[in-house]
């Protein structure tokens, strides 16, 4: 009889122990759903195995391609990178893919390559410095390059050639970049013809690259890049300044959480991501409220691009920083 009682007591104690182990210290069930990660919230530096300055990045359907001081860097996923010399010994200030070939900007030359290797000159009859290039999407052959002294040249060939001057912009304009947004090319920079500098934008007509509207803004600082979200154009500028416009003609300054130069901006799904000097990265989902993000680096960031599942930004001293797109 005592044996049966002893066995019953042991069974009750064991059951009590199991039940208590199924609860946490607070006696409540843990939440199985962690907070959802936002686009551009977390960043991870990866190695380029180089100390070259990395000025620009683009991608085709199969690879990312970076332009550096003397080399190009390629990667399928944006994590592991391989470098190869261009064979020309010149820096690549900007690089794009037109759906057929890669096009890149050297100081006075447009160069092209089918696979990111074996680069050759596509246009070399230039006396002014070129700094930027943009293409009209991956399925279109149109490409526009810009530089100092109002230089705007264009190409309509799928092979990245021939090139020619397509518009006579004021020579007082010094362009520092060009982008393709909302079916039009936007060349951005600064104009010094009026005694003091003023931000400028040269805008092509939708679907027709030979008609341009040259806009001079009241702001006295340079525009570096433009992206679009919710039918609003957002421009990033020197000293952390940002501008917003609904029609490209009238621009209003918006509050920025940083004071360093912002060099590039893109739209990823419904999020704007801007990068700048000193490793600064900021994001917004409404063009007005901006969050600073930890890039994990302190070097200047010059350019940014996104694939279907990865965002990659590049900068000084071989810096590459990546961010996975949540849910992809």
N, C-alpha and C positions, 0 to 999 in steps of 0.2 A: 504493500500500500504506500509506504513511504517512497519507494522507488518510482511509482507512477506519479506521485505528487511532485517529486524532484524533476522528473522529465517534463511535466506540464509547465513548471516554473521556467525551466531553461528555454522551452519553445516560445513562451510569451516574451521573455527578454530578447531573444533572437529576432522576433518579429518587430519589436519596438526599435531595435537597432537598425533594421533594414529601412523602416519607415523614416527614421530620423536622418539616415544617410541620403535619402532621396530629396531632402530639402536643403537649401543653402542656409547660411548663418542667419539670414533675416527671416527665414520661414516662408519666403515667397519664391515662386518659380522664376529663374533667370529669364530675361528677355532674349529670345533667340535671334532677333533681328538687329544687327549693329547699324549705326547711322550710315546712310547712303553717302558715298563719296561724290563730291561735285567735280565737274569738268575743270581741269587745271588746278585742282586743290593740292595734289601731292606730286613732287618732282624728284627725279633720281638722276644724278650726274653719271655719265658713262664715259669710258676712255676712248679717245681718238688716237692714242699713242703718238701724239704730235704736239708740238708747241706752236705750230702755225696759227695765225689768226684765221678764223673761219668766218667768212663774210656773208655767205648766203647758202640757202638750202632749197632744193626742189625735190620732186619725186615723179616717177613714171608709175605705171601700173605694177611694176615689179621691184623697183629699187628707189631708195633715197640717194640723192647726190648732193655733196657739199663742195663749195668752192673756197679754196684757201689761198695762202700767199703764193705757193708754187705748185700745189697739189690739188687733186680732187679726191674725195673720200666717198665710198659707197657702202651701202648696207641694205639688206633685204628687209629686216625687221626694225632697224633703228637702234639696235643694241650693240652688235659687234660690227666694227668698221674696218675697212681695208683702204689703203691709200695708194695712189699712183701718180707719178709726175705727169703734168700736161705736156712736157717736152718743150714748152715755150718759155718757161722761167718768169712768167708774169703773174701778178695776183688776179684772181677772179672775183670781181666786185659783186656780181649778181649772176644768177643762173636760173634757167627756166626750161620746161619741157613743153613742146608744142603739139604733142601727140604722136610725133614721128621721130624727131631728133631733139637732143639737148642743145640749148643755145646759151652762151655765156658771154659776159662782158669783161674784157681786159681793158686797160686804160684807154687805148685808142683803137681797139679792134673788137669786132664781134666774131666769136669762134663757135664751131659746132662739132657735135660728135653723135654718132648713132647710139652708142652704148655707154657713154661716159669715158671712153678711151679713144686714143688716136684723134686728138683735136686738130682741126684745120681752120684756117681763116675763112670767114664768110663775107666779111666786109672790112676793109682796112684803109679806106681813103678818107680818113677823119683827122682833123687837126685839133679838135677839142677833146677834152677828157669825157669819156662815157662812164656812167656810174650805175645805171639801172636798166632792166629789161622786164617786159611783161608780155604774156601771150593771152590770146582770147580764148582761154579754156583749152583743154587737152584734145578736143576734137576739131579745133580750128587752126589754120596755118598762120593767121595774122600775128605778127609780133611787132612791138614798138620798143625802141631803146632811146634813152635820154641822157643828157650830160650838161656840161657847162655851156655858156654863151647861147642859150636857147636851142640847143641841139635836140631835134626830134627826128629820128629816122625810122623807117618802117620796112617790113618784109611781108610778102603774101605767099611765098613759096613754101610748100611742105618740107622741102629739103633744107630750109633755113637760109635760102638765097633766091634771088638777089635782093640787095638792100638799096635804099635811096632816101634822100631827104624828102619828107612828106609835108612839112609845114614850116613856115618861117615865123617862129616864135620870137619875141623880143630878145635881143642878144644880152640885155641886162639881167635876164633870168638865169639863175643857176639852179638847175634841177638836181635833186639828190635822190630821186626815186620815182618809180612809176608802178601803178597797180591796175588791175582790171576788175572793176566792181560794177555790178548792175548793168552789164552789156556796154560798158564804155571804159575807155582808158583814162586814167587820172594821173597826170604828171605833176609832182609836187616839189616845192623848193622855196626859194626866196628871191626877191627882186630888190636891187639897190639903186634903181634909176632916179628915185625921188629924194635923194639925199640921205634917207634913212631906210633901213631894210623893212620890207613888207612880205608877209607870207603870200605865196602865189599858187594857183592851181590852173593847169591847162587841161581842158576836158574835151574829149572827142565826142562827136555825135554818135548815138547808138547805132551800131552796125555800119558806120561809115567813118573810117579813120582819117580821112582827108579834111573833114570839117572840124575845127577846134574853136573852143571859146576860152579866152585867156582871162582869168579872174584874179584881181588883186584884192587881198583882204586888208583889213585895218590892223591886224595883229602884226607886231614887229619881230616875230620869231619864225623859224623855219618849220614847215610841215615835213614829216619824214615818211608817213604811211597813212593809208586810209582803209577802213573796213566798213561793213554795213550790218546792221541788226535792226529788225522791226521797222523797216523803211526809213531808218536814220543812218546817215553817214557819220562815222566817228574818225577823227584825225588825231594822230599822236605827234607830238612836237618836241622841240628842245625844252630843257628845264622842267620836264614832267607835265607840261601843259597839254590839255586835250580840248578839242573843239567838236561840236555836233551841229549837223545841218540836215534839213529835210529836203533841200533842193539844190545843194552844192553852191548856191549863190550867196546865201546869208549864213554865217557861222556864229555860234555862241560858245563861249568858253565854259567848260564844266569843271567841277572840283576834282582834283587829282590827289591821290594819297602819296605821291612821290614827287621829288624835285629834280631827279636826274633826267637826262635825255631819254626819251622813249623812241626806240628805233624801228619797231615793227609791230603790226597788229593783224590778227586774223579772227575769223568767226568760226567756231567749232560747234556744230549743232546750234544751240541758242545761247552760246556763251562767247563773249569777246575776251580775247587774251592778248595782252600787250607786254612786250619785253623791252628792257632798256639797260642802261649802264649800271655798273655795280651789282649785276645779277638780279635786278629788279624784275618781278613778274606780277602783273595785276590782272584781275578778271572782273567781269560784270555780266549780268544777265538782263540789264535794262537800260544801259548806256549812262545811267546817272549815279548809281551806287557801285563803288569799286572796292574789291578786297585785295589786300596784298598777300602774296604767296611766297613761301620759302623755297627758293630754287636750289639751295644747298651750295651755291657758289657766290663769289664776290666779283668775278670778272664781268666785263661788259658783254651783253647779249645783243647780237646784231640782226638776227632773222629767225623766223619761226614758220613751221608748216605742220600740217596734220594729215595722216592717212585715215583709213577707216577705224583703226583701233589705237593709234599712237600719235602723240604730239611731240615734236622734236624742235628744240631751239639751239642755236649755235652762237659762238662768240669768240672773244679774244683768248689767245694762248691755248688753242685746241679744245676749248670748252664745248661739250655737248651735254644737254640736259633733256631728259625725256619724262613724259607723263602718259600713263595709260588712260584711255577713254573708258569710263565706267560702263559696264554692260555690254561691251563689245568683245 
